Amino acid sequence: MPGSLAQAAIGRLKPGDYLADREVPGLRAVTYDHSKAFVYRYRDLLNDKLKQVTIGDASSLPIADARDQVRALKRVRKRGADPRRAY
């Protein structure tokens, strides 16, 4: 369910739903049974497998901060390191 991240839209997500951010590709708000989180999804540079790292709780972390953190993780990945190890 791609779309733009907004706090109101994140609040309406049901378990199993997600919203992808158009401003920072790879950033998603995802819902689990009892929580919502920001995650960064990316392809591993060594084996091209899809990986994901949790950024924080979507109910308490501002979207702007999640975007900044994903931008930093993208820089880590660009240098050839695994973003999951940097977090």
Secondary structure in CASP SS format (residue, H / E / C, confidence):
PFRMAT SS
TARGET T0000
AUTHOR 0000-0000-0000
METHOD secondary structure of the structure
MODEL  1
M C 1.00
P C 1.00
G C 1.00
S C 1.00
L C 1.00
A C 1.00
Q H 1.00
A H 1.00
A H 1.00
I H 1.00
G H 1.00
R C 1.00
L C 1.00
K C 1.00
P C 1.00
G C 1.00
D C 1.00
Y E 1.00
L E 1.00
A E 1.00
D C 1.00
R C 1.00
E C 1.00
V C 1.00
P C 1.00
G C 1.00
L E 1.00
R E 1.00
A E 1.00
V E 1.00
T E 1.00
Y C 1.00
D C 1.00
H C 1.00
S C 1.00
K E 1.00
A E 1.00
F E 1.00
V E 1.00
Y E 1.00
R E 1.00
Y E 1.00
R E 1.00
D C 1.00
L C 1.00
L C 1.00
N C 1.00
D C 1.00
K C 1.00
L E 1.00
K E 1.00
Q E 1.00
V E 1.00
T E 1.00
I E 1.00
G E 1.00
D E 1.00
A C 1.00
S C 1.00
S C 1.00
L C 1.00
P C 1.00
I H 1.00
A H 1.00
D H 1.00
A H 1.00
R H 1.00
D H 1.00
Q H 1.00
V H 1.00
R H 1.00
A H 1.00
L H 1.00
K H 1.00
R H 1.00
V H 1.00
R H 1.00
K H 1.00
R C 1.00
G C 1.00
A C 1.00
D C 1.00
P H 1.00
R H 1.00
R H 1.00
A H 1.00
Y C 1.00
END
